[in-house]
Amino acid sequence: MSKRGPLTLSQLRGSKASKLAPTVIRESDSDDEDFDEIDEEILNITAVECHIQTLLAFLSDRFPRVITRSMLYCFDENRTQTDRDVNALVSKNKIRLFTLRSPSPSFIMVTTTYFDLLRAELPQLNLSAGKVIETLSRLSEQTFFSAVELKGKFCLSDDSIRALMNAGLLAYYPGRSNYEFSIPNSASLVDGLNKGKTEILRTLRMCSSKEILENDLLLMKLRCKNLGIKYVIYDLIGSQSVSVQITGMGNLIKHKEKN
């Protein structure tokens, strides 16, 4: 099976199919191609799942494997459809949504990746990962949980809840009086992303006509050195803070003033 490389910025707007069937290359001694043995799961991979993997390729391994919902808007101007596709993957327990202290569930992690994280971290806290994973699987569309739910549905004691919070696997939101299962070290990613966006926007405001060629922008060194600059650019495009114009000299990144 051929490996799809990351999309360039100029290709972002061109991928609007709701399904994306990967190209399959099979070795065979005959000219006849038999596709009956192709893994059904591969053929059922949605476009959004492919886009998530594309975006994760721009993220350093030093950070949790998380993307933002805004980044997915780069691939399709129909945000409503993208939201539907994301919600469908959540309901199928293929991805999980997190707020990570943002106003809404804006961050996405592949469910299997998150469950692998729980399997690695919970035993170190003398907690069984099985019950937590099983309950999260049943409640895939629920983001926040009350203390009563943590104790009843997850069978967690007060000491277990405190241990999860200290490990960064559980966050408490006083305004909501609820808890959210979280991702350790995610604060460094969110902070680096926000600072990276601020740096790029400041650079654009200082440029003539508030625009810069993508190739020149990619030479920029972010203060958060381990955070890929393309990862930040995708979030800026998806959040409509910048726009992309294809020119003869390459992609032109333009600052968009807020109304």
Protein Blocks (a to p, Z undefined) as FASTA:
>chain_A
ZZdddddfklmmmmmcfbdcdddddddfbfbdcfklpcfklmmpcfklmmmmmmmmmpcf
kbccdddfklmmmmomblmlmmmmmmmmmmnopaccdfklpabdfbccdfklmmmmmmmm
mmmnopafklmmmmmmmmmmbmbdcfklmmmmnopafklmmmmmmnopaccdfklopacd
ddehklmmmmmmmmmmmmmmmmmmmpghiiacfklmmmpccfblmlcfklmmmmmmmnop
accdddfkbccddddddZZ
